[in-house]
């Protein structure tokens, strides 16, 4: 049994590292995507006069595609967080069992919580997720602006697009938080595979 727990501990620890690195890699990719799009828009603007009549159509098109791409990345980040917490809980559970059963080790300095929350305000993953959700909001707002730039709304257009930018980002973040809180209360079989035979955490 101890050999199995040791192997399980090592495998789960490697999964923790994998999902954490994957989370950071996806955020880097989203940041690269968001920083590249303005350069593409500027390059299109500077091509020449022949592109000017189609400039805002191009901006709306590429902003919409970027918004879709960013919300897809955000969705993967949320799911990745869910996959991250289950091996964390398993690692903590094994550590807790082995330390409690060991008489030679009674001054533990590592994590033992077996009910790690899928959504935590103080988590680095939460901060990174909010960063990507606001990138999505910015490009969603830019899409709205570019689609209505020829209208007579004036300053109201800027205000409404700014509100749309912030509200869409907050909505995406709030839906993700609710999803993580709800799913995080279940065990992996229930949460990931919708198997309702298991017990809740």
Short mmCIF file of the C-alpha atoms (twelve columns), coordinates in Angstrom:
data_MODEL
# 
_entry.id   MODEL 
# 
loop_
_atom_site.group_PDB 
_atom_site.id 
_atom_site.type_symbol 
_atom_site.label_atom_id 
_atom_site.label_alt_id 
_atom_site.label_comp_id 
_atom_site.label_asym_id 
_atom_site.label_seq_id 
_atom_site.Cartn_x 
_atom_site.Cartn_y 
_atom_site.Cartn_z 
_atom_site.pdbx_PDB_model_num 
ATOM 1   C CA . UNK A 1   0.000   0.000  0.000   1 
ATOM 2   C CA . UNK A 2   2.809   2.431  0.798   1 
ATOM 3   C CA . UNK A 3   4.391   1.782  -2.600  1 
ATOM 4   C CA . UNK A 4   1.081   2.560  -4.274  1 
ATOM 5   C CA . UNK A 5   0.634   5.757  -2.270  1 
ATOM 6   C CA . UNK A 6   4.173   6.826  -3.085  1 
ATOM 7   C CA . UNK A 7   3.586   6.285  -6.791  1 
ATOM 8   C CA . UNK A 8   0.209   8.023  -6.611  1 
ATOM 9   C CA . UNK A 9   1.792   10.940 -4.766  1 
ATOM 10  C CA . UNK A 10  4.526   11.352 -7.376  1 
ATOM 11  C CA . UNK A 11  2.110   11.083 -10.291 1 
ATOM 12  C CA . UNK A 12  -0.307  13.590 -8.789  1 
ATOM 13  C CA . UNK A 13  2.544   15.961 -7.993  1 
ATOM 14  C CA . UNK A 14  3.607   15.823 -11.639 1 
ATOM 15  C CA . UNK A 15  0.015   16.587 -12.676 1 
ATOM 16  C CA . UNK A 16  -0.038  19.595 -10.350 1 
ATOM 17  C CA . UNK A 17  3.114   20.902 -12.010 1 
ATOM 18  C CA . UNK A 18  1.766   20.158 -15.491 1 
ATOM 19  C CA . UNK A 19  -1.551  21.971 -15.004 1 
ATOM 20  C CA . UNK A 20  0.135   24.935 -13.323 1 
ATOM 21  C CA . UNK A 21  2.628   25.316 -16.172 1 
ATOM 22  C CA . UNK A 22  -0.162  24.872 -18.703 1 
ATOM 23  C CA . UNK A 23  -2.131  27.660 -17.028 1 
ATOM 24  C CA . UNK A 24  0.790   30.067 -17.271 1 
ATOM 25  C CA . UNK A 25  1.519   29.053 -20.874 1 
ATOM 26  C CA . UNK A 26  -2.066  29.759 -21.941 1 
ATOM 27  C CA . UNK A 27  -1.965  33.183 -20.300 1 
ATOM 28  C CA . UNK A 28  1.301   33.972 -22.099 1 
ATOM 29  C CA . UNK A 29  -0.306  32.921 -25.370 1 
ATOM 30  C CA . UNK A 30  -3.332  35.159 -24.755 1 
ATOM 31  C CA . UNK A 31  -1.041  38.076 -23.907 1 
ATOM 32  C CA . UNK A 32  0.916   37.502 -27.121 1 
ATOM 33  C CA . UNK A 33  -2.298  37.358 -29.133 1 
ATOM 34  C CA . UNK A 34  -3.657  40.538 -27.561 1 
ATOM 35  C CA . UNK A 35  -0.432  42.446 -28.143 1 
ATOM 36  C CA . UNK A 36  -0.094  41.284 -31.768 1 
ATOM 37  C CA . UNK A 37  -3.566  42.361 -32.908 1 
ATOM 38  C CA . UNK A 38  -3.051  46.140 -32.447 1 
ATOM 39  C CA . UNK A 39  0.124   45.857 -34.546 1 
ATOM 40  C CA . UNK A 40  -1.842  44.110 -37.306 1 
ATOM 41  C CA . UNK A 41  -4.545  46.781 -37.178 1 
ATOM 42  C CA . UNK A 42  -1.945  49.548 -37.352 1 
ATOM 43  C CA . UNK A 43  -0.175  47.841 -40.247 1 
ATOM 44  C CA . UNK A 44  -3.471  47.567 -42.148 1 
ATOM 45  C CA . UNK A 45  -4.130  51.270 -41.518 1 
ATOM 46  C CA . UNK A 46  -0.731  52.230 -42.917 1 
ATOM 47  C CA . UNK A 47  -0.973  50.128 -46.090 1 
ATOM 48  C CA . UNK A 48  -2.417  52.987 -48.089 1 
ATOM 49  C CA . UNK A 49  -5.515  54.905 -49.064 1 
ATOM 50  C CA . UNK A 50  -7.055  51.897 -50.779 1 
ATOM 51  C CA . UNK A 51  -7.562  50.206 -47.388 1 
ATOM 52  C CA . UNK A 52  -9.116  53.204 -45.631 1 
ATOM 53  C CA . UNK A 53  -12.749 52.543 -46.690 1 
ATOM 54  C CA . UNK A 54  -12.514 49.042 -45.235 1 
ATOM 55  C CA . UNK A 55  -10.544 49.918 -42.111 1 
ATOM 56  C CA . UNK A 56  -13.330 49.690 -39.524 1 
ATOM 57  C CA . UNK A 57  -14.786 46.597 -41.169 1 
ATOM 58  C CA . UNK A 58  -11.367 44.997 -40.840 1 
ATOM 59  C CA . UNK A 59  -11.097 46.125 -37.202 1 
ATOM 60  C CA . UNK A 60  -14.521 44.708 -36.353 1 
ATOM 61  C CA . UNK A 61  -13.719 41.410 -38.064 1 
ATOM 62  C CA . UNK A 62  -10.313 40.868 -36.454 1 
ATOM 63  C CA . UNK A 63  -11.552 42.102 -33.060 1 
ATOM 64  C CA . UNK A 64  -14.451 39.652 -33.168 1 
ATOM 65  C CA . UNK A 65  -12.118 36.779 -34.058 1 
ATOM 66  C CA . UNK A 66  -9.770  37.809 -31.245 1 
ATOM 67  C CA . UNK A 67  -12.667 37.998 -28.785 1 
ATOM 68  C CA . UNK A 68  -13.736 34.482 -29.736 1 
ATOM 69  C CA . UNK A 69  -10.160 33.245 -29.409 1 
ATOM 70  C CA . UNK A 70  -9.704  34.864 -26.010 1 
ATOM 71  C CA . UNK A 71  -12.968 33.566 -24.587 1 
ATOM 72  C CA . UNK A 72  -11.965 30.092 -25.808 1 
ATOM 73  C CA . UNK A 73  -8.618  30.407 -24.016 1 
ATOM 74  C CA . UNK A 74  -10.421 31.703 -20.918 1 
ATOM 75  C CA . UNK A 75  -12.729 28.673 -20.971 1 
ATOM 76  C CA . UNK A 76  -9.733  26.332 -21.163 1 
ATOM 77  C CA . UNK A 77  -8.107  28.197 -18.253 1 
ATOM 78  C CA . UNK A 78  -11.195 27.706 -16.115 1 
ATOM 79  C CA . UNK A 79  -11.330 24.004 -16.938 1 
ATOM 80  C CA . UNK A 80  -7.587  23.726 -16.330 1 
ATOM 81  C CA . UNK A 81  -8.072  25.171 -12.843 1 
ATOM 82  C CA . UNK A 82  -10.656 22.502 -12.131 1 
ATOM 83  C CA . UNK A 83  -8.284  19.769 -13.290 1 
ATOM 84  C CA . UNK A 84  -5.532  21.350 -11.180 1 
ATOM 85  C CA . UNK A 85  -7.279  21.154 -7.809  1 
ATOM 86  C CA . UNK A 86  -8.033  17.419 -7.845  1 
ATOM 87  C CA . UNK A 87  -4.401  16.222 -7.898  1 
ATOM 88  C CA . UNK A 88  -3.641  18.957 -5.340  1 
ATOM 89  C CA . UNK A 89  -6.263  17.514 -3.018  1 
ATOM 90  C CA . UNK A 90  -4.940  14.008 -3.608  1 
ATOM 91  C CA . UNK A 91  -1.359  15.059 -2.871  1 
ATOM 92  C CA . UNK A 92  -2.479  16.740 0.342   1 
ATOM 93  C CA . UNK A 93  -4.560  13.720 1.346   1 
ATOM 94  C CA . UNK A 94  -1.641  11.323 0.869   1 
ATOM 95  C CA . UNK A 95  0.746   13.660 2.685   1 
ATOM 96  C CA . UNK A 96  -1.722  13.975 5.555   1 
ATOM 97  C CA . UNK A 97  -2.183  10.211 5.849   1 
ATOM 98  C CA . UNK A 98  1.527   9.449  5.737   1 
ATOM 99  C CA . UNK A 99  2.458   12.145 8.240   1 
ATOM 100 C CA . UNK A 100 -0.272  11.169 10.693  1 
ATOM 101 C CA . UNK A 101 0.773   7.511  10.495  1 
ATOM 102 C CA . UNK A 102 4.452   8.389  10.926  1 
ATOM 103 C CA . UNK A 103 5.657   8.669  14.502  1 
ATOM 104 C CA . UNK A 104 9.036   10.001 13.415  1 
ATOM 105 C CA . UNK A 105 7.612   13.138 11.767  1 
ATOM 106 C CA . UNK A 106 5.413   15.476 13.781  1 
ATOM 107 C CA . UNK A 107 6.362   18.963 12.604  1 
ATOM 108 C CA . UNK A 108 4.728   19.225 9.185   1 
ATOM 109 C CA . UNK A 109 5.341   22.469 7.288   1 
ATOM 110 C CA . UNK A 110 3.469   21.618 4.080   1 
ATOM 111 C CA . UNK A 111 -0.157  21.692 2.953   1 
ATOM 112 C CA . UNK A 112 -2.639  19.174 4.333   1 
ATOM 113 C CA . UNK A 113 -5.928  20.674 3.174   1 
ATOM 114 C CA . UNK A 114 -7.894  18.046 1.245   1 
ATOM 115 C CA . UNK A 115 -10.698 20.454 0.342   1 
ATOM 116 C CA . UNK A 116 -8.820  23.068 -1.669  1 
ATOM 117 C CA . UNK A 117 -11.318 25.482 -3.202  1 
ATOM 118 C CA . UNK A 118 -11.553 25.547 -6.989  1 
ATOM 119 C CA . UNK A 119 -12.150 29.304 -6.799  1 
ATOM 120 C CA . UNK A 120 -10.016 31.416 -4.476  1 
ATOM 121 C CA . UNK A 121 -9.686  35.186 -4.618  1 
ATOM 122 C CA . UNK A 122 -6.066  34.946 -3.463  1 
ATOM 123 C CA . UNK A 123 -5.062  32.338 -6.036  1 
ATOM 124 C CA . UNK A 124 -2.577  33.218 -8.781  1 
ATOM 125 C CA . UNK A 125 -4.823  31.367 -11.192 1 
ATOM 126 C CA . UNK A 126 -7.695  33.719 -10.317 1 
ATOM 127 C CA . UNK A 127 -5.522  36.751 -11.014 1 
ATOM 128 C CA . UNK A 128 -4.411  35.310 -14.353 1 
ATOM 129 C CA . UNK A 129 -7.982  34.391 -15.275 1 
ATOM 130 C CA . UNK A 130 -9.151  37.931 -14.548 1 
ATOM 131 C CA . UNK A 131 -6.327  39.234 -16.754 1 
ATOM 132 C CA . UNK A 132 -7.530  37.144 -19.703 1 
ATOM 133 C CA . UNK A 133 -11.198 37.980 -19.096 1 
ATOM 134 C CA . UNK A 134 -10.397 41.689 -19.313 1 
ATOM 135 C CA . UNK A 135 -8.434  41.129 -22.506 1 
ATOM 136 C CA . UNK A 136 -11.586 39.536 -23.883 1 
ATOM 137 C CA . UNK A 137 -13.625 42.497 -22.645 1 
ATOM 138 C CA . UNK A 138 -11.343 45.002 -24.359 1 
ATOM 139 C CA . UNK A 139 -11.616 43.309 -27.753 1 
ATOM 140 C CA . UNK A 140 -15.350 42.782 -27.324 1 
ATOM 141 C CA . UNK A 141 -15.699 46.512 -26.632 1 
ATOM 142 C CA . UNK A 142 -13.535 47.302 -29.655 1 
ATOM 143 C CA . UNK A 143 -15.779 45.077 -31.784 1 
ATOM 144 C CA . UNK A 144 -18.857 46.991 -30.634 1 
ATOM 145 C CA . UNK A 145 -17.143 50.316 -31.264 1 
ATOM 146 C CA . UNK A 146 -15.928 49.445 -34.764 1 
ATOM 147 C CA . UNK A 147 -19.368 48.165 -35.782 1 
ATOM 148 C CA . UNK A 148 -21.043 51.448 -34.786 1 
ATOM 149 C CA . UNK A 149 -18.262 53.960 -35.444 1 
ATOM 150 C CA . UNK A 150 -20.132 55.488 -38.388 1 
ATOM 151 C CA . UNK A 151 -23.278 56.163 -36.365 1 
ATOM 152 C CA . UNK A 152 -24.362 59.441 -34.789 1 
ATOM 153 C CA . UNK A 153 -24.065 58.255 -31.207 1 
ATOM 154 C CA . UNK A 154 -20.950 60.372 -30.576 1 
ATOM 155 C CA . UNK A 155 -19.704 60.267 -26.998 1 
ATOM 156 C CA . UNK A 156 -22.476 57.857 -26.095 1 
ATOM 157 C CA . UNK A 157 -20.808 55.284 -28.315 1 
ATOM 158 C CA . UNK A 158 -17.550 55.494 -26.372 1 
ATOM 159 C CA . UNK A 159 -19.431 55.285 -23.074 1 
ATOM 160 C CA . UNK A 160 -21.596 52.348 -24.121 1 
ATOM 161 C CA . UNK A 161 -18.614 50.448 -25.558 1 
ATOM 162 C CA . UNK A 162 -16.627 51.068 -22.369 1 
ATOM 163 C CA . UNK A 163 -19.543 49.751 -20.319 1 
ATOM 164 C CA . UNK A 164 -19.795 46.774 -22.680 1 
ATOM 165 C CA . UNK A 165 -16.069 46.132 -22.313 1 
ATOM 166 C CA . UNK A 166 -16.150 46.080 -18.505 1 
ATOM 167 C CA . UNK A 167 -19.489 44.286 -18.163 1 
ATOM 168 C CA . UNK A 168 -18.552 41.499 -20.601 1 
ATOM 169 C CA . UNK A 169 -15.261 40.934 -18.778 1 
ATOM 170 C CA . UNK A 170 -16.982 40.881 -15.381 1 
ATOM 171 C CA . UNK A 171 -19.727 38.593 -16.684 1 
ATOM 172 C CA . UNK A 172 -17.211 36.096 -18.061 1 
ATOM 173 C CA . UNK A 173 -15.285 36.161 -14.777 1 
ATOM 174 C CA . UNK A 174 -18.454 35.804 -12.667 1 
ATOM 175 C CA . UNK A 175 -19.765 32.866 -14.724 1 
ATOM 176 C CA . UNK A 176 -16.365 31.171 -14.434 1 
ATOM 177 C CA . UNK A 177 -16.266 31.755 -10.662 1 
ATOM 178 C CA . UNK A 178 -19.747 30.301 -10.219 1 
ATOM 179 C CA . UNK A 179 -18.823 27.308 -12.376 1 
ATOM 180 C CA . UNK A 180 -15.666 26.611 -10.351 1 
ATOM 181 C CA . UNK A 181 -17.445 27.006 -7.018  1 
ATOM 182 C CA . UNK A 182 -20.244 24.659 -8.083  1 
ATOM 183 C CA . UNK A 183 -18.004 22.052 -9.718  1 
ATOM 184 C CA . UNK A 184 -15.334 22.291 -7.020  1 
ATOM 185 C CA . UNK A 185 -17.796 21.052 -4.401  1 
ATOM 186 C CA . UNK A 186 -18.022 17.716 -6.203  1 
ATOM 187 C CA . UNK A 187 -15.544 14.906 -6.570  1 
ATOM 188 C CA . UNK A 188 -13.830 14.396 -9.962  1 
ATOM 189 C CA . UNK A 189 -16.242 11.681 -11.114 1 
ATOM 190 C CA . UNK A 190 -19.211 13.968 -10.521 1 
ATOM 191 C CA . UNK A 191 -17.572 17.150 -11.759 1 
ATOM 192 C CA . UNK A 192 -15.697 15.983 -14.839 1 
ATOM 193 C CA . UNK A 193 -17.589 12.846 -15.882 1 
ATOM 194 C CA . UNK A 194 -21.053 13.715 -14.496 1 
ATOM 195 C CA . UNK A 195 -21.081 10.429 -12.596 1 
ATOM 196 C CA . UNK A 196 -23.471 11.021 -9.704  1 
ATOM 197 C CA . UNK A 197 -22.734 7.769  -7.917  1 
ATOM 198 C CA . UNK A 198 -19.791 9.272  -6.016  1 
ATOM 199 C CA . UNK A 199 -20.075 11.308 -2.840  1 
ATOM 200 C CA . UNK A 200 -19.450 15.040 -2.694  1 
ATOM 201 C CA . UNK A 201 -16.258 16.482 -1.197  1 
# 
